[in-house]
Amino acid sequence: METPNHSILIVEDDVEIRTLVAELLVAEGFVVTQSSNGRDMDDAFNKAVPDLVILDLMLPGEDGLSICRRLRTNNNNVPILMLTAKGDEIDRVVGLEVGADDYLVKPFSPRELTARIRAILRRTNMRSSIARVRSRRFTFDNFVIDLDARQLSNKKGVPLILTSAEFDLLACLLTRPQRVLTRDQILDRTQGRSAEPFDRTVDVLISRLRKKFETASPGTNLINTVRNGGYLFTALVEQVP
């Protein structure tokens, strides 16, 4: 069995759920730390930044949305898998808007949880191979992106901070320029899953990307919505030698 040795921080106030999830992940080979609220989470971060955070939406004191927003405001791009209650579609959308990478609705199966975690970690694995000979760097519009280093900046070298989910979506689009991609195709390529009914994950991530591009370069329009089709990356993409 694969032994990832990735560290996961569970932020969940329900002791029974937190314990069950921790036991499951330890059995799968993960290194697990547990917190019951935002303050405990901060203490855990001060000791070591985890590879992924499982963050419950409903927490005592500072709730999951506020914690997620705070982490992103501080440019902390640790991947976040948010746990939400069944039927809380609005909260799920808001969670994505403030920076969560994905969400999982309670109750969930152990298999679904581990599959989501592994998918996120595959996309955001920070242990990059030192054997890389060259970076995959591209320019488009007023920006430069390095897909291997997972860095985006304008041509003056000023970085744009993206979450892991935003970066994966951008990479998916720019490596297929001038091609309409459906929501299902984007989700499959970036998160390894199909869209669920009323799933707005892609729409929210697109909105977040557009806002960041507009802030960095006013008037920029790089991603078009194609009615009844999906999304189209319109910029001319050139590989950097």
JODA-V571831 format. One record per backbone hydrogen bond with DSSP energy under -0.5 kcal/mol. NH is the residue of the N-H (numbers start at 1). CO is the residue of the C=O. Records with the same first field share a line. If there is no record, write none. Layout:
NH = CO, CO
This chain:
4 = 2
5 = 29
8 = 31
9 = 52
10 = 8, 33
11 = 9, 54
12 = 10, 35
15 = 13
18 = 14
19 = 15
20 = 16
21 = 17
22 = 18
23 = 19
24 = 20
25 = 21
26 = 22
27 = 23
28 = 24
29 = 26
30 = 25
31 = 6
32 = 30
33 = 8
35 = 10
41 = 37
42 = 38
43 = 39
44 = 40
45 = 41
46 = 42
47 = 43, 44
48 = 44
51 = 7
52 = 7
53 = 79
54 = 9
55 = 53, 81
56 = 11, 54
57 = 83
59 = 57
62 = 60
63 = 61
64 = 57
67 = 63
68 = 64
69 = 65
70 = 66
71 = 67
72 = 68
73 = 69
74 = 70
75 = 72
76 = 71
77 = 75
79 = 51
81 = 53
82 = 80, 102
83 = 55
84 = 82, 104
86 = 106
88 = 85
89 = 87
92 = 88
93 = 89
94 = 90
95 = 91
96 = 92
97 = 93
98 = 94
99 = 95, 96
100 = 95
101 = 80
102 = 80
104 = 82
106 = 84
113 = 109
114 = 110
115 = 111
116 = 112
117 = 113
118 = 114
119 = 115
120 = 116
121 = 117
122 = 118
123 = 119
124 = 120
128 = 126
132 = 129
137 = 135
138 = 145
139 = 238
140 = 143
141 = 236
143 = 140
144 = 153
145 = 138
146 = 151
147 = 136, 145
150 = 146
151 = 146
153 = 144
154 = 158
155 = 142
157 = 154
159 = 157
160 = 152
161 = 159
162 = 160
167 = 163
168 = 164
169 = 165
170 = 166
171 = 167
172 = 168
173 = 169
174 = 170
175 = 171
176 = 173
177 = 174
178 = 233
179 = 176
181 = 231
186 = 182
187 = 183
188 = 184
189 = 185
190 = 186
191 = 187
192 = 187, 188
193 = 187
199 = 196
200 = 198
204 = 200
205 = 201
206 = 202
207 = 203
208 = 204
209 = 205
210 = 206
211 = 207
212 = 208
213 = 209
214 = 210
215 = 211
216 = 212
217 = 213
220 = 217
224 = 222, 232
226 = 224, 230
227 = 225
229 = 226
230 = 226
231 = 181
232 = 224
233 = 179
234 = 222, 232
235 = 222
237 = 235
238 = 139
240 = 137
